[in-house]
Amino acid sequence: MRLLLDTQVFLWWISDDAALSKKARKAIANPANECFFSLASAWELAIKTSLGKLTLGQSLERFLPEQLALNQFQWLPVSLAHTLGVATLPWHHRDPFDRLLVAQCQADGMTLVSADAGLKAYELPLIA
């Protein structure tokens, strides 16, 4: 299974936060699954760190590549098909980053891993 981790799930995973559900933890840890981290989430983290809403203890430029390598996660680029897919999504959710993740999952046949209950309204496989 190809999993796309939302930004919060990624942060919970790397910090071993108890907020991450057992189901999500098991899916991410399963070596048969491929885990991806979207460039949209990297953009979201860049905004949050620049606003002072997130402190990482090191530069984002160093933090993200190290964490992806350490956890064997793959980058998921943002393509034109992904961005155009956002235009056809119903407005169940207003967050632009989450909407792009939904479009990426739909376009690439991926399962989204997110604790955001608002994403359950979309037609896509979801692990909460």
C-alpha positions as CSV (number, residue, x, y, z in Angstrom):
1,M,0.0,0.0,0.0
2,R,1.2,3.5,-0.8
3,L,0.6,5.9,2.1
4,L,0.7,9.7,2.1
5,L,1.3,11.0,5.6
6,D,-0.3,14.4,6.4
7,T,1.8,17.0,8.1
8,Q,0.6,16.3,11.6
9,V,0.9,12.5,11.3
10,F,4.5,13.0,10.1
11,L,5.3,15.1,13.1
12,W,3.6,12.6,15.5
13,W,5.4,9.7,13.9
14,I,8.9,11.2,14.2
15,S,8.3,12.4,17.8
16,D,6.6,9.1,18.8
17,D,3.6,11.0,20.0
18,A,0.8,9.0,21.6
19,A,-1.7,11.0,19.6
20,L,-0.9,8.9,16.6
21,S,-3.5,6.1,16.4
22,K,-2.4,2.5,16.7
23,K,-3.9,1.8,13.3
24,A,-1.8,4.6,11.7
25,R,1.3,3.6,13.6
26,K,0.9,0.0,12.4
27,A,0.4,1.0,8.8
28,I,3.4,3.3,8.8
29,A,5.7,0.7,10.5
30,N,4.6,-2.1,8.1
31,P,7.6,-2.6,5.7
32,A,5.3,-3.7,3.0
33,N,3.9,-0.2,2.8
34,E,5.6,2.7,1.0
35,C,5.3,6.0,3.0
36,F,5.4,9.4,1.2
37,F,5.7,12.9,2.4
38,S,4.3,15.6,0.1
39,L,6.1,18.8,-0.9
40,A,2.9,20.5,0.1
41,S,3.5,19.4,3.7
42,A,7.1,20.7,3.5
43,W,5.6,24.0,2.4
44,E,3.2,24.0,5.3
45,L,6.1,23.3,7.7
46,A,8.1,26.1,6.2
47,I,5.2,28.5,6.8
48,K,4.7,27.3,10.4
49,T,8.4,27.6,11.3
50,S,8.7,31.1,9.7
51,L,5.7,32.2,11.7
52,G,7.2,30.8,14.9
53,K,4.3,28.3,15.3
54,L,6.7,25.3,15.1
55,T,10.1,24.9,16.5
56,L,12.2,22.0,15.3
57,G,15.6,22.5,17.0
58,Q,17.4,22.7,13.7
59,S,16.9,24.2,10.3
60,L,14.0,22.9,8.2
61,E,16.5,22.4,5.3
62,R,18.4,19.9,7.4
63,F,15.5,18.5,9.4
64,L,13.3,17.3,6.6
65,P,15.9,15.4,4.5
66,E,17.3,13.8,7.6
67,Q,13.9,12.6,8.9
68,L,12.8,11.3,5.5
69,A,16.0,9.4,5.1
70,L,15.9,8.1,8.7
71,N,12.4,6.9,8.3
72,Q,12.7,5.7,4.7
73,F,9.9,8.0,3.6
74,Q,9.8,9.2,0.0
75,W,9.2,12.7,-1.3
76,L,6.0,13.2,-3.3
77,P,6.3,16.1,-5.7
78,V,3.4,18.3,-6.5
79,S,2.4,17.9,-10.2
80,L,0.1,19.9,-12.4
81,A,-2.4,17.0,-12.2
82,H,-2.4,17.3,-8.4
83,T,-3.0,21.0,-8.4
84,L,-5.7,20.8,-11.1
85,G,-7.4,18.0,-9.1
86,V,-8.0,20.5,-6.2
87,A,-10.4,22.4,-8.5
88,T,-12.8,19.5,-8.8
89,L,-12.9,18.7,-5.0
90,P,-16.1,19.4,-3.1
91,W,-15.6,21.9,-0.3
92,H,-15.8,19.5,2.6
93,H,-12.6,20.9,3.9
94,R,-11.1,24.4,3.6
95,D,-7.4,23.9,4.4
96,P,-5.5,24.3,1.1
97,F,-2.7,21.9,2.2
98,D,-5.1,19.1,3.1
99,R,-7.1,19.7,-0.1
100,L,-3.9,19.2,-2.1
101,L,-3.1,16.0,-0.2
102,V,-6.5,14.7,-1.0
103,A,-6.0,15.5,-4.7
104,Q,-2.6,13.8,-4.6
105,C,-4.1,10.7,-3.2
106,Q,-6.9,10.6,-5.7
107,A,-4.6,11.2,-8.6
108,D,-1.9,8.7,-7.6
109,G,-4.1,6.0,-6.0
110,M,-2.7,6.5,-2.5
111,T,-4.1,6.1,1.0
112,L,-4.1,9.2,3.1
113,V,-3.0,8.9,6.8
114,S,-4.6,11.7,8.8
115,A,-6.4,12.2,12.1
116,D,-8.4,15.0,10.5
117,A,-12.0,13.9,10.7
118,G,-13.0,16.5,8.1
119,L,-11.2,14.5,5.4
120,K,-13.5,11.5,5.8
121,A,-16.1,13.1,3.6
122,Y,-13.8,12.7,0.5
123,E,-13.8,9.7,-1.7
124,L,-10.4,8.2,-0.9
125,P,-8.9,5.5,1.3
126,L,-8.1,7.0,4.7
127,I,-6.3,5.7,7.8
128,A,-7.2,7.8,10.8
